Amino acid sequence: MRGLQAEGGAPVAAPAGRARGRLFAALVVLAAVIYAADLITKTVMLRTLEGKGPLIVIPDVLQFRVIFNSGAAFSIGTGMTFIFTLIAAGVVVAIVRTARKLGSRAWAVTLGLLLGGALGNLTDRLLRYPSGIGRPTQLQGHVVDFIEVLPGHFPVIDYFPVFNVADSAIVCGGILAVLLAWRNVQIDGSRPAKEGGQDA
């Protein structure tokens, strides 16, 4: 028989509206912090490093170097900007719709990371060159990337793709989502019992 269990293993009822509202608020706050951090760091990097050489923070470990990425996170799929813009917009809508069922703190953090990261890069695609208000090209803006780790010394590959705060949030959110799915934790905080198991 399949039952519903809380993240700690005890039976749980659907979360009250107030609790769900607090979780949604936490998701929004985290997404806003990620979005603001992404926007601020990109702005600072553009003003200080655009058109210049890399800023070495830790030799052979970490440096900042501004590049403009027309692809997805970590420079994947360059040249498919329009498609990635539509995907990012779809992800934002999907997260907002899914958030209405929130009953799990872990999922609130996960969705907050994904939403903040998606909004950060989506803003670039909508407003940065060659897209933007008054420009003939739309939905094809290039994302600003600037974080480079182990430049020229990354294992297996010569260079790890340059990334930004939004990319980092998306990757962390994706890893958390995989872990929660592996643990069978649902968006509402319940955890269906495994087939053949006993309810706690």
Backbone as JSON, one array per atom type, in Angstrom:
{
  "sequence": "MRGLQAEGGAPVAAPAGRARGRLFAALVVLAAVIYAADLITKTVMLRTLEGKGPLIVIPDVLQFRVIFNSGAAFSIGTGMTFIFTLIAAGVVVAIVRTARKLGSRAWAVTLGLLLGGALGNLTDRLLRYPSGIGRPTQLQGHVVDFIEVLPGHFPVIDYFPVFNVADSAIVCGGILAVLLAWRNVQIDGSRPAKEGGQDA",
  "N": [[0.85, -1.19, 0.0], [0.5, 2.24, -0.78], [1.59, 5.04, 0.94], [1.61, 8.37, 2.39], [4.35, 10.21, 3.5], [6.06, 12.48, 5.66], [9.0, 14.58, 5.21], [10.63, 13.76, 7.26], [9.68, 11.25, 7.75], [7.27, 10.8, 9.1], [3.64, 10.58, 8.95], [1.9, 13.05, 7.02], [-0.25, 15.84, 6.56], [-1.84, 17.87, 4.01], [-0.09, 20.91, 3.63], [-0.85, 23.85, 5.54], [-2.4, 26.87, 4.32], [-1.06, 29.15, 5.24], [1.51, 28.22, 5.95], [2.39, 27.36, 3.46], [2.44, 29.78, 2.19], [4.55, 31.05, 3.55], [6.7, 29.49, 2.72], [6.66, 30.01, -0.02], [7.24, 32.72, 0.06], [9.85, 32.6, 1.04], [11.09, 31.34, -1.12], [10.79, 33.36, -3.07], [12.29, 35.45, -1.94], [14.89, 34.33, -1.86], [15.28, 33.91, -4.61], [15.24, 36.58, -5.44], [17.52, 37.58, -4.16], [19.54, 36.08, -5.43], [19.14, 36.96, -8.07], [19.66, 39.73, -7.81], [22.35, 39.65, -6.96], [23.51, 38.51, -9.21], [22.97, 40.44, -11.19], [24.28, 42.71, -10.14], [26.97, 41.86, -9.92], [27.58, 41.34, -12.62], [27.3, 43.89, -13.7], [29.32, 45.32, -12.35], [31.59, 43.91, -13.24], [31.49, 44.43, -15.99], [31.9, 47.18, -16.04], [34.47, 47.4, -15.05], [36.14, 45.5, -16.28], [35.52, 45.03, -18.98], [36.71, 44.63, -22.21], [39.29, 44.47, -21.34], [42.22, 42.75, -20.0], [42.3, 39.62, -18.09], [41.39, 39.64, -14.59], [43.34, 38.55, -12.12], [42.6, 36.62, -9.4], [43.27, 34.46, -7.66], [46.23, 33.09, -8.4], [46.4, 30.84, -11.13], [44.18, 29.52, -10.21], [41.73, 31.02, -9.8], [40.18, 33.51, -11.73], [38.86, 36.59, -13.07], [37.22, 37.25, -16.03], [35.77, 38.92, -18.63], [33.37, 37.74, -20.86], [31.1, 37.38, -23.65], [28.33, 35.46, -23.94], [26.53, 33.61, -26.21], [25.21, 31.27, -25.96], [23.95, 28.57, -23.88], [24.01, 27.95, -20.29], [27.35, 27.94, -19.06], [28.49, 28.29, -21.56], [27.43, 26.5, -23.41], [26.12, 25.3, -26.47], [26.34, 27.57, -28.22], [25.09, 30.05, -30.42], [22.48, 29.33, -30.48], [20.75, 31.14, -29.34], [18.13, 32.3, -29.43], [16.43, 30.08, -29.06], [17.24, 29.23, -26.5], [16.46, 31.42, -25.03], [13.66, 31.26, -25.14], [13.35, 28.82, -23.82], [14.33, 29.48, -21.27], [12.43, 31.37, -20.48], [10.19, 29.71, -20.4], [10.96, 28.02, -18.31], [10.93, 29.76, -16.12], [8.17, 30.38, -15.97], [7.16, 27.8, -15.46], [8.31, 27.24, -12.94], [7.1, 29.18, -11.31], [4.43, 28.37, -11.49], [4.6, 25.79, -10.39], [5.39, 26.39, -7.81], [3.12, 26.97, -6.4], [2.31, 24.7, -5.14], [3.98, 24.26, -3.06], [5.41, 22.66, -0.24], [7.63, 22.0, 1.01], [10.68, 22.81, 2.51], [13.18, 22.28, 1.42], [12.61, 22.06, -1.32], [11.73, 24.65, -1.73], [14.1, 26.12, -1.49], [15.5, 24.96, -3.61], [13.9, 25.64, -5.89], [14.01, 28.39, -5.62], [16.72, 28.94, -6.14], [16.87, 28.05, -8.83], [14.98, 29.74, -10.05], [15.99, 32.35, -9.54], [18.46, 32.19, -10.9], [17.6, 31.59, -13.54], [16.12, 33.91, -14.14], [18.14, 35.82, -14.03], [19.91, 35.25, -16.23], [17.99, 35.32, -18.24], [17.27, 38.0, -18.29], [19.58, 39.14, -19.41], [19.4, 38.03, -21.97], [17.16, 39.29, -22.95], [17.71, 42.04, -22.8], [20.39, 42.75, -23.26], [23.01, 43.49, -25.69], [22.92, 41.71, -28.81], [20.24, 42.3, -28.54], [17.41, 44.13, -27.15], [15.59, 47.1, -26.14], [14.29, 48.96, -28.78], [16.1, 48.0, -30.6], [16.7, 46.1, -33.62], [17.01, 43.35, -33.33], [15.69, 40.82, -31.31], [15.28, 38.92, -28.26], [17.72, 37.65, -28.33], [19.94, 38.38, -26.88], [23.27, 38.52, -25.52], [24.69, 36.65, -22.9], [26.39, 37.76, -20.0], [29.38, 36.48, -18.91], [31.88, 35.73, -16.45], [33.41, 34.43, -14.47], [36.16, 32.42, -14.01], [37.64, 29.35, -13.5], [40.56, 27.56, -12.46], [42.21, 28.32, -14.76], [43.47, 27.12, -17.74], [44.42, 24.92, -16.45], [42.6, 23.01, -15.84], [41.39, 19.77, -15.0], [41.37, 17.08, -17.42], [40.0, 18.65, -19.48], [41.2, 21.54, -21.27], [40.28, 24.11, -20.65], [37.85, 25.19, -18.34], [34.5, 26.13, -18.91], [33.74, 29.64, -18.87], [31.73, 31.26, -16.43], [28.83, 32.57, -14.59], [27.14, 34.17, -11.75], [24.42, 33.49, -11.94], [24.51, 31.12, -13.49], [25.82, 29.45, -11.66], [23.89, 29.29, -9.62], [21.83, 27.99, -10.99], [23.01, 25.5, -11.56], [23.51, 24.53, -8.93], [20.86, 24.46, -7.99], [19.84, 22.56, -9.77], [21.3, 20.26, -9.03], [20.35, 19.9, -6.4], [17.66, 19.4, -6.99], [17.84, 16.94, -8.3], [18.8, 15.33, -6.19], [16.65, 15.52, -4.38], [14.64, 14.34, -5.9], [15.73, 11.81, -6.11], [15.57, 10.99, -3.47], [12.91, 10.83, -3.33], [11.3, 12.95, -2.53], [8.53, 14.99, -2.6], [7.13, 17.97, -4.18], [5.19, 19.04, -2.48], [6.13, 18.29, -0.04], [5.65, 15.74, 0.82], [6.41, 12.21, 0.88], [6.05, 9.58, -1.03], [5.53, 6.25, 0.0], [7.7, 3.48, -0.66], [7.0, 0.89, -3.04], [5.76, -2.09, -1.71], [6.8, -1.53, 0.73], [6.34, -0.58, 4.22], [4.09, 1.66, 5.81], [5.26, 4.44, 7.7]],
  "CA": [[0.0, 0.0, 0.0], [1.29, 3.47, -0.86], [1.15, 6.06, 1.88], [2.33, 9.62, 2.31], [5.17, 10.47, 4.66], [6.77, 13.75, 5.68], [10.42, 14.42, 4.9], [11.24, 13.04, 8.36], [9.16, 9.9, 7.79], [5.96, 10.71, 9.74], [2.54, 10.96, 8.08], [1.7, 14.48, 6.97], [-1.4, 16.31, 5.81], [-1.49, 18.97, 3.13], [0.32, 22.06, 4.44], [-1.81, 24.94, 5.64], [-2.12, 27.95, 3.4], [-0.08, 30.06, 5.81], [2.83, 27.6, 5.83], [2.75, 27.39, 2.04], [2.76, 31.16, 1.88], [5.89, 31.34, 4.06], [7.65, 28.82, 1.85], [6.68, 30.75, -1.27], [7.95, 33.96, 0.33], [11.27, 32.26, 1.13], [11.52, 31.1, -2.5], [10.88, 34.65, -3.76], [13.41, 36.21, -1.36], [16.13, 33.71, -2.33], [15.4, 34.21, -6.04], [15.56, 37.99, -5.57], [18.92, 37.74, -3.76], [20.36, 35.54, -6.53], [18.99, 37.85, -9.22], [20.37, 40.97, -7.53], [23.78, 39.36, -6.95], [23.92, 38.29, -10.6], [22.93, 41.72, -11.9], [25.31, 43.61, -9.6], [28.32, 41.39, -10.3], [27.76, 41.54, -14.05], [27.48, 45.33, -13.92], [30.65, 45.69, -11.86], [32.59, 43.32, -14.12], [31.47, 45.14, -17.27], [32.48, 48.52, -15.86], [35.88, 47.35, -14.68], [36.96, 44.56, -17.05], [35.16, 44.87, -20.4], [37.76, 45.05, -23.13], [40.6, 44.4, -20.68], [42.7, 41.41, -19.68], [41.69, 39.02, -16.91], [41.79, 40.04, -13.25], [43.74, 37.33, -11.43], [42.25, 36.65, -7.98], [44.2, 33.48, -7.1], [46.97, 32.6, -9.58], [46.17, 29.48, -11.63], [42.99, 28.94, -9.56], [40.53, 31.82, -10.04], [40.34, 34.83, -12.31], [37.67, 37.17, -13.66], [37.45, 37.64, -17.43], [34.46, 39.15, -19.23], [33.05, 37.27, -22.21], [29.68, 37.46, -23.97], [27.95, 34.11, -24.3], [25.25, 33.52, -26.92], [24.65, 29.94, -25.73], [23.32, 28.3, -22.59], [24.93, 28.02, -19.17], [28.7, 27.41, -19.29], [28.84, 28.43, -22.99], [26.96, 25.34, -24.18], [25.14, 25.58, -27.52], [26.41, 28.93, -28.76], [24.41, 30.19, -31.69], [21.06, 28.95, -30.33], [20.29, 32.1, -28.33], [16.67, 32.48, -29.46], [15.82, 28.9, -28.47], [17.52, 29.23, -25.07], [15.63, 32.47, -24.43], [12.31, 30.71, -24.97], [13.43, 27.79, -22.79], [14.47, 30.16, -19.98], [11.12, 31.95, -20.15], [9.33, 28.59, -20.03], [11.38, 27.54, -16.99], [10.41, 30.72, -15.13], [6.72, 30.16, -15.84], [6.96, 26.49, -14.83], [8.66, 27.34, -11.53], [6.06, 29.96, -10.63], [3.23, 27.53, -11.4], [4.89, 24.69, -9.48], [5.56, 26.93, -6.46], [1.83, 27.03, -5.71], [2.12, 23.44, -4.4], [5.11, 24.11, -2.14], [5.23, 22.22, 1.13], [8.95, 21.5, 1.39], [11.72, 23.84, 2.57], [14.24, 21.94, 0.48], [12.16, 22.42, -2.66], [11.67, 26.11, -1.79], [15.47, 26.54, -1.77], [15.82, 24.5, -4.96], [13.2, 26.46, -6.88], [14.52, 29.75, -5.51], [17.98, 28.98, -6.89], [16.59, 27.92, -10.25], [14.26, 30.92, -10.52], [16.9, 33.49, -9.56], [19.41, 32.0, -11.99], [16.92, 31.7, -14.83], [15.78, 35.32, -14.36], [19.36, 36.57, -14.28], [20.34, 35.07, -17.61], [16.92, 35.75, -19.14], [17.38, 39.45, -18.41], [20.61, 39.4, -20.41], [18.92, 37.65, -23.32], [16.14, 40.24, -23.37], [18.1, 43.44, -22.79], [21.76, 43.04, -23.66], [23.32, 43.46, -27.12], [22.33, 42.61, -29.8], [18.82, 42.53, -28.29], [17.16, 45.32, -26.35], [14.52, 48.01, -26.57], [14.65, 49.82, -29.9], [17.01, 47.33, -31.52], [15.97, 45.21, -34.51], [17.14, 41.96, -32.89], [15.07, 40.58, -30.01], [15.38, 37.58, -27.65], [19.0, 37.05, -28.7], [21.01, 39.05, -26.16], [24.37, 37.67, -25.06], [24.83, 36.6, -21.44], [27.71, 38.15, -19.5], [30.07, 35.51, -18.06], [33.15, 36.34, -16.01], [34.13, 33.62, -13.48], [36.96, 31.38, -14.65], [38.37, 28.57, -12.49], [41.7, 26.77, -12.94], [42.44, 28.66, -16.18], [44.56, 26.41, -18.37], [44.89, 23.82, -15.61], [41.47, 22.19, -15.42], [41.6, 18.36, -15.38], [40.74, 16.48, -18.61], [39.85, 19.65, -20.54], [42.14, 22.64, -21.08], [39.62, 25.26, -20.02], [36.47, 25.05, -17.91], [33.78, 27.28, -19.44], [33.53, 30.8, -18.02], [30.32, 31.27, -16.0], [28.44, 33.71, -13.76], [26.39, 33.82, -10.54], [23.19, 32.82, -12.35], [24.87, 29.75, -13.87], [26.11, 28.7, -10.43], [22.62, 29.02, -8.94], [21.1, 26.99, -11.77], [23.66, 24.2, -11.35], [23.23, 24.1, -7.56], [19.45, 24.1, -7.94], [19.66, 21.31, -10.49], [21.83, 19.17, -8.21], [19.4, 19.69, -5.31], [16.45, 18.79, -7.55], [18.14, 15.52, -8.54], [18.87, 14.68, -4.89], [15.3, 15.42, -3.82], [13.93, 13.33, -6.68], [16.3, 10.5, -5.73], [15.01, 10.67, -2.15], [11.46, 10.73, -3.53], [10.63, 14.05, -1.83], [7.65, 15.7, -3.53], [7.04, 19.42, -4.02], [4.35, 19.35, -1.32], [6.78, 17.84, 1.18], [5.35, 14.34, 1.09], [7.31, 11.23, 0.29], [5.31, 8.34, -1.2], [6.24, 5.05, 0.45], [8.09, 2.59, -1.74], [6.17, -0.27, -3.24], [6.14, -3.25, -0.91], [7.25, -1.11, 2.06], [5.31, -0.34, 5.2], [3.98, 3.05, 6.19], [5.9, 4.72, 8.98]],
  "C": [[0.88, 1.24, 0.0], [0.71, 4.48, 0.11], [1.95, 7.33, 1.65], [3.08, 9.83, 3.6], [5.81, 11.84, 4.55], [8.23, 13.5, 5.38], [11.13, 13.68, 6.01], [10.7, 11.64, 8.52], [7.78, 9.77, 8.39], [4.87, 11.11, 8.77], [2.31, 12.47, 8.14], [0.46, 14.8, 6.14], [-0.95, 17.44, 4.91], [-1.16, 20.2, 3.96], [-0.74, 23.14, 4.43], [-1.4, 26.05, 4.69], [-1.07, 28.91, 3.92], [1.34, 29.51, 5.68], [3.3, 27.63, 4.37], [3.15, 28.8, 1.63], [4.15, 31.55, 2.36], [6.96, 30.71, 3.17], [7.77, 29.56, 0.52], [7.44, 32.07, -1.1], [9.46, 33.72, 0.41], [11.85, 32.02, -0.26], [11.74, 32.43, -3.22], [12.08, 35.45, -3.26], [14.74, 35.65, -1.87], [16.34, 34.02, -3.81], [15.8, 35.67, -6.25], [17.02, 38.26, -5.2], [19.85, 37.25, -4.87], [20.32, 36.48, -7.73], [19.78, 39.15, -9.01], [21.89, 40.76, -7.56], [24.3, 39.18, -8.37], [24.0, 39.61, -11.36], [24.05, 42.65, -11.45], [26.7, 43.16, -10.04], [28.58, 41.57, -11.79], [28.03, 43.01, -14.36], [28.87, 45.78, -13.51], [31.74, 45.16, -12.8], [32.65, 44.05, -15.47], [32.16, 46.5, -17.14], [33.99, 48.49, -15.61], [36.75, 46.51, -15.62], [36.62, 44.44, -18.53], [36.26, 45.44, -21.29], [39.16, 45.0, -22.54], [41.0, 42.95, -20.44], [42.07, 40.89, -18.4], [42.24, 39.61, -15.61], [42.08, 38.77, -12.46], [43.46, 37.48, -9.93], [43.18, 35.72, -7.21], [44.94, 32.87, -8.29], [46.72, 31.12, -9.87], [44.95, 28.79, -11.0], [41.72, 29.7, -9.94], [40.9, 33.15, -10.66], [39.0, 35.28, -12.89], [38.0, 37.67, -15.05], [36.1, 37.75, -18.12], [34.39, 38.57, -20.64], [31.55, 37.4, -22.41], [29.25, 36.14, -24.59], [26.57, 34.09, -24.97], [24.56, 32.18, -26.69], [23.98, 29.82, -24.38], [24.36, 28.45, -21.48], [26.25, 27.34, -19.52], [29.06, 27.34, -20.78], [28.43, 27.25, -23.85], [25.97, 25.8, -25.24], [25.16, 27.01, -28.03], [25.76, 28.96, -30.14], [22.94, 29.8, -31.65], [20.38, 29.87, -29.33], [18.78, 32.2, -28.27], [15.97, 31.31, -28.77], [16.03, 28.89, -26.96], [16.72, 30.31, -24.35], [14.22, 31.96, -24.17], [12.3, 29.64, -23.88], [13.5, 28.44, -21.4], [13.14, 30.77, -19.54], [10.15, 30.86, -19.71], [9.66, 28.05, -18.64], [10.84, 28.46, -15.9], [8.92, 30.51, -14.9], [6.43, 28.85, -15.12], [7.25, 26.54, -13.33], [7.58, 28.08, -10.76], [4.79, 29.13, -10.47], [3.43, 26.4, -10.38], [4.94, 25.17, -8.03], [4.24, 27.0, -5.7], [1.57, 25.78, -4.87], [3.17, 23.25, -3.31], [4.69, 23.66, -0.74], [6.54, 21.71, 1.7], [9.96, 22.64, 1.39], [12.82, 23.57, 1.56], [13.86, 22.31, -0.95], [12.05, 23.94, -2.81], [13.05, 26.67, -2.11], [15.84, 26.18, -3.21], [15.19, 25.38, -6.03], [13.65, 27.92, -6.82], [15.82, 29.93, -6.27], [17.74, 28.95, -8.39], [15.92, 29.17, -10.81], [15.18, 32.13, -10.6], [17.91, 33.39, -10.69], [18.78, 32.17, -13.35], [16.58, 33.16, -15.15], [17.02, 36.15, -14.68], [19.82, 36.47, -15.72], [19.27, 35.49, -18.62], [16.95, 37.27, -19.34], [18.44, 39.83, -19.44], [20.1, 39.13, -21.81], [17.89, 38.65, -23.85], [16.69, 41.65, -23.59], [19.52, 43.74, -23.28], [21.94, 42.89, -25.17], [23.43, 42.01, -27.61], [20.83, 42.82, -29.64], [18.65, 43.84, -27.53], [16.09, 46.2, -26.96], [15.04, 48.91, -27.69], [15.62, 49.21, -30.89], [16.23, 46.34, -32.38], [15.99, 43.75, -34.07], [16.56, 41.8, -31.49], [15.29, 39.13, -29.57], [16.7, 36.88, -27.96], [20.18, 37.75, -28.02], [22.05, 38.06, -25.65], [24.52, 37.79, -23.54], [26.26, 36.96, -21.05], [28.24, 37.06, -18.56], [31.42, 36.09, -17.65], [33.95, 35.49, -15.03], [34.86, 32.49, -14.19], [37.8, 30.66, -13.6], [39.44, 27.71, -13.15], [42.01, 27.05, -14.4], [43.68, 27.96, -16.73], [45.06, 25.22, -17.59], [43.76, 22.9, -15.19], [41.69, 20.75, -15.88], [40.81, 17.96, -16.62], [40.61, 17.48, -19.76], [40.77, 20.83, -20.23], [41.52, 23.8, -20.31], [38.19, 24.89, -19.61], [35.72, 26.29, -18.37], [33.62, 28.41, -18.41], [32.05, 30.88, -17.68], [30.04, 32.49, -15.15], [27.64, 33.23, -12.55], [25.11, 33.06, -10.89], [23.45, 31.37, -12.73], [25.1, 28.89, -12.63], [24.83, 28.34, -9.7], [21.83, 27.94, -9.66], [21.68, 25.6, -11.55], [23.38, 23.67, -9.95], [21.77, 23.68, -7.4], [19.17, 22.78, -8.64], [20.14, 20.12, -9.7], [20.87, 18.86, -7.06], [18.13, 19.01, -5.81], [16.66, 17.3, -7.8], [18.18, 14.76, -7.22], [17.49, 14.49, -4.27], [14.47, 14.38, -4.57], [14.41, 11.94, -6.32], [15.76, 10.05, -4.38], [13.48, 10.59, -2.17], [10.69, 11.78, -2.73], [9.82, 14.85, -2.85], [7.64, 17.2, -3.23], [6.24, 19.79, -2.77], [4.94, 18.86, 0.0], [6.53, 16.4, 1.53], [6.37, 13.44, 0.42], [6.55, 9.91, 0.16], [6.15, 7.14, -0.76], [6.56, 4.16, -0.73], [7.15, 1.4, -1.82], [6.67, -1.44, -2.41], [6.61, -2.87, 0.49], [6.06, -0.9, 2.98], [5.28, 1.13, 5.52], [4.64, 3.25, 7.54], [4.85, 5.07, 10.02]]
}
